[in-house]
Amino acid sequence: MVFIMNLRFIFLCCSIYFGLSLVYGSSECAKVLADELLGSNPLPSCHAKSTYLLDKPLVILGCNGGGIKGYISARVLEELEKAVGSAEKPFPIYQMIHGSIGSSTGTIISAAITIDPKYWSSQTPSILNSNPSIPNTLVQLYLKEGPCIFSNVSPSSCLYGLQNSCIGGLCMQLKNIFKPKYNGKHLSEVFNKYFGDLSLVETRKISASCSSCEKHPDDKIELAMLTCNMHTGRSFEFNSKKASKGEASNFFLRDAVYASCVQSTTFPTARINPIVGNKEYDKTRAFNLIDQGPLDNPVFKALEMGLRQLEERGISPMKYFHDHYSDYQAGKSVKPLLRIVHISTGHHTTRLLPVSQFHNAGILKLVPTLITTLLENQGVYASEAVQFFAKMLPFIEFYNLEGETSVSALEDDKANDEIFRELERVANDITTGNKDFIRLAKDLRDDCKM
């Protein structure tokens, strides 16, 4: 019987490896995840049950991009705080999580909910420190700063209305042929105002209490932000844990968030220096970075982060599954080790081209549609892959907080009242009708013993 169970377990491991290869080809992320899942140690005997030092699952957030649609993610997190706590006393999101990873606009959210206000000085007070609900502050950021960020002039300027007129719009499009659409000045000002001189490594300590965390009281929430190195064309990750250990460079948070947010042709790309010592720029090194868009997705990286954090706590995910395989086969519940949460900016459901026009479409008609479809589906493909592994491996719980929106990827820089009404509708749909949101709130209440 033990021999048969080992054969089945080996078959499952091989399926995971080849499944990763099929979905992600030979990408680094697939290889790392396969190594995390399969490991290099021989299979243990299934007779000896291990003692695991994890009272409740690790919670890792993956916040995806979408420009102004980040408003949806902020609103969903704001309502999650109320659902876990109460409307009168929301339970802070940073007290529920062990890690957060973001791409594009999702880096603003990931950075804001993980930074530690104790590092703020009187010279650089943070707006984020003035409101107990950080997601609520982020909602205000998108509402108030959105029109400034996606503009080359102040909304109070008489030129602002001209910029949004037909003539102004045409001039912007003509300029966009040769230069980025926006100069990035207001975006930089916003990040300076909200993040000040905070560095990448200055994140909060983990509040989620468990036996493992108590053994490591100095453990901090891990913050990761995805971008792309323009010299190598490869993914570049800002990571607070690696930077604190000296395994990677440290940066001003404002620079790292800017580098992760600036999409080519929309904003000037980032050329930033790391920091050393007492937060001095290291002028001898420079990184040319850009928002990597569809090259990667935070939800898949969130799974990688969670599996690695388990290993760092002395817990082998696959050994845990092997030890509980008989319970799994018998249909008994297996206590989860990981909660992976995909915070989405919504999936666009309106086609740019009617189906009938696809049959005789030329390049000028078809290419914009294909590009938009690629951008829209990057989160869908990744979340479906993680959902597949969560179903296969009962120690992973996956929550896909995604809704459907009529706002396309080509409208991510529109911050008008009509767009915000649509984004509010999507956020409301997620927080009232999404089964994963309801399940997540219940599971987190149980975790936090609310």
Secondary structure, 3 states (H helix, E strand, C coil): CHHHHHHHHHHHHHHHHHHHHHHHCCCHHHHHHHHHHHCCCCCCCCCCCCCCCCCCCEEEEEECCCHHHHHHHHHHHHHHHHHHCCCCCCCCHHHCCCEEEEECHHHHHHHHHHECHHHCCCCCCCHHHHCCCHHHHHHHHHHHHHHHHCCCCCCCCHHHHHHCCHHHHHHHHHHHCCCCCCCCHHHHHHHHHHHCCCECCCECECCCCCHHHHHCCCCECEEEEEEEECCCCCEEEEEHHHHHCCCCCECEHHHHHHHHHCCCCCCCCEEECCEECCCEECCCCCEEEECCHHHCCHHHHHHHHHHHHHHHCCCCHHHHHHHCHHHHHCCCCCCCCEEEEEECCCEECCCCCCHHHHCCCCHHHHHHHHHHHHHHHHHHHHHHHHHHHHHHCCCEEEEEECCEECCCHHHCCCCCHHHHHHHHHHHHHHHHHCHHHHHHHHHHHHHCCC
